[in-house]
Amino acid sequence: MNDVVELQIAGNGDVVAVRQRVRTVAQEIGLSVVDQTKVVTAASELARNTVVYGGGGQVRIEVVSRGARRGLRLLFSDDGPGIADLAQALTDGWSTGGGLGLGLSGSRRLMDEFDLTSEPGQGTRVTVTKWGR
């Protein structure tokens, strides 16, 4: 297993590929079934956001360690229009695309670590990590 994999995300087929790869790596590093489900759900939401709002981008899937603990870190990035108001974007129910508005906030709740950086015209970077128990 490579400790780092990078995948392009340009359409719905790529969202499915990201989900499958994340599940495989999560299984390989021994995340529990519950944590596998959480990380795959977050990956699916963030990959979809990359396509819908960022116009496509990429994900870096990385196995990380902290002492004896192993985890899975995902970095989603795009060069899209960016997010003008990060606090509003992280509010449950807020969406510019007519969705449920739970993608970013839900992903933040599902993962152990969450970092979002974005500026209008500069794209968006979302880094999430799930640690093994």
Secondary structure, DSSP 8 states (H G I E B T S, - for coil): --SEEEEEE-SHHHHHHHHHHHHHHHHHTT--HHHHHHHHHHHHHHHHHHHHTTSSEEEEEEEEEETTEEEEEEEEEE-SS--S-HHHHTSTT--SSSS-S-HHHHHHHHSSEEEEEEETTTEEEEEEEEE--
